Amino acid sequence: MRYIFATGLLIVLLIISFERNSLWMNDGTIWSDAIGKSPMKSRGYNELGLHAIQVHDYSLAINAFTKTLQLNPYLSQPYINIGLAYEALHQTDMAILAYQKAISISPEDPTAYYNSGLLYYNLKNGHGKALELFLKARDLNPREPDVHQYLGLLYREMGKEKQALEEFRKYHLLK
């Protein structure tokens, strides 16, 4: 009798394990399950959006980040993430608006300044604004090497070779 009970229990546990393991196929299934169980928590939507960016499903990403912000409008990171999705869609104006919103919520976070700086750096006639944004990002986090790299590039393009070399030196020290 014990053997039959133990075998039956083992079979039930194997079935449950198999069902549960199907959720672990990828981050999308994990976070979709989390959202299903806790639909009023913002983290699941944000993480689903990050997964959607990784698999290049930018409309799902934007929708997930938007839902994150509906649940918690005081977070800046979902706006940064929305900006990344719009960048991938080549919607520069929308990306810049998302980064500006992130800056308005968390002006002490250098990420949105840096991301905006990259967008302006790549725009024709955007170098003045890019310099302003990179300088702000550098002031907030002087240990971020990529900011120094882009400042070096901008200074070189402006003919300020001494400043460019100093920024490149900092970039190589921090990298």
FENZIZI-V953529 format. One record per residue. N is the residue number from 0. RES is the residue in one small letter. SS is DSSP state (H for helix, E for strand, - for the rest). OMEGA is omega in whole degrees, 0 to 359 (999 if undefined). BURIAL is b if it has 9 or more other C-alpha atoms within 8 Angstrom, else e. Layout:
N,RES,SS,OMEGA,BURIAL + N,RES,SS,OMEGA,BURIAL
//
This chain:
0,m,-,179,e + 1,r,H,181,e + 2,y,H,180,e + 3,i,H,179,e + 4,f,H,180,e + 5,a,H,179,e + 6,t,H,178,e + 7,g,H,178,e + 8,l,H,178,e + 9,l,H,179,e + 10,i,H,178,e + 11,v,H,180,e + 12,l,H,177,e + 13,l,H,179,e + 14,i,H,179,e + 15,i,H,179,e + 16,s,H,179,e + 17,f,H,179,e + 18,e,H,182,e + 19,r,H,180,e + 20,n,H,178,e + 21,s,H,177,e + 22,l,H,186,b + 23,w,H,179,b + 24,m,H,179,e + 25,n,-,181,e + 26,d,H,180,b + 27,g,H,180,b + 28,t,H,179,b + 29,i,H,184,b + 30,w,H,174,b + 31,s,H,177,b + 32,d,H,179,b + 33,a,H,178,b + 34,i,H,179,b + 35,g,H,181,e + 36,k,H,181,e + 37,s,-,186,e + 38,p,-,181,e + 39,m,-,177,e + 40,k,-,188,b + 41,s,H,187,b + 42,r,H,181,e + 43,g,H,179,b + 44,y,H,179,b + 45,n,H,180,b + 46,e,H,175,b + 47,l,H,178,b + 48,g,H,178,b + 49,l,H,176,b + 50,h,H,180,b + 51,a,H,176,b + 52,i,H,181,b + 53,q,H,180,e + 54,v,-,175,e + 55,h,-,174,e + 56,d,-,190,b + 57,y,H,178,b + 58,s,H,175,e + 59,l,H,180,b + 60,a,H,181,b + 61,i,H,178,b + 62,n,H,181,b + 63,a,H,179,b + 64,f,H,177,b + 65,t,H,177,b + 66,k,H,175,b + 67,t,H,183,b + 68,l,H,175,b + 69,q,H,180,e + 70,l,H,180,b + 71,n,-,186,e + 72,p,-,184,e + 73,y,-,178,e + 74,l,-,177,b + 75,s,-,185,b + 76,q,H,177,e + 77,p,H,176,b + 78,y,H,176,b + 79,i,H,180,b + 80,n,H,175,b + 81,i,H,177,b + 82,g,H,178,b + 83,l,H,179,b + 84,a,H,178,b + 85,y,H,175,b + 86,e,H,181,b + 87,a,H,178,e + 88,l,-,181,e + 89,h,-,176,e + 90,q,-,187,b + 91,t,H,182,b + 92,d,H,179,e + 93,m,H,178,b + 94,a,H,180,b + 95,i,H,177,b + 96,l,H,179,b + 97,a,H,179,b + 98,y,H,177,b + 99,q,H,178,b + 100,k,H,177,b + 101,a,H,179,b + 102,i,H,181,b + 103,s,H,179,e + 104,i,H,183,b + 105,s,-,183,e + 106,p,-,179,e + 107,e,-,180,e + 108,d,-,184,b + 109,p,H,188,b + 110,t,H,182,e + 111,a,H,176,b + 112,y,H,181,b + 113,y,H,181,b + 114,n,H,177,b + 115,s,H,178,b + 116,g,H,178,b + 117,l,H,179,b + 118,l,H,180,b + 119,y,H,179,b + 120,y,H,182,b + 121,n,H,177,e + 122,l,-,174,e + 123,k,-,180,e + 124,n,-,181,e + 125,g,-,187,b + 126,h,H,179,b + 127,g,H,178,e + 128,k,H,178,b + 129,a,H,179,b + 130,l,H,179,b + 131,e,H,182,b + 132,l,H,178,b + 133,f,H,178,b + 134,l,H,178,b + 135,k,H,178,b + 136,a,H,179,b + 137,r,H,179,b + 138,d,H,181,e + 139,l,H,179,b + 140,n,-,182,e + 141,p,-,181,e + 142,r,-,179,e + 143,e,-,186,b + 144,p,H,185,b + 145,d,H,177,e + 146,v,H,179,b + 147,h,H,178,b + 148,q,H,181,b + 149,y,H,174,b + 150,l,H,177,b + 151,g,H,179,b + 152,l,H,180,b + 153,l,H,180,b + 154,y,H,178,b + 155,r,H,179,b + 156,e,H,179,e + 157,m,-,181,e + 158,g,-,180,e + 159,k,-,189,b + 160,e,H,181,e + 161,k,H,178,e + 162,q,H,179,b + 163,a,H,180,b + 164,l,H,179,b + 165,e,H,179,b + 166,e,H,177,b + 167,f,H,176,b + 168,r,H,178,e + 169,k,H,179,b + 170,y,H,182,b + 171,h,H,177,e + 172,l,H,184,e + 173,l,H,184,e + 174,k,-,999,e
//
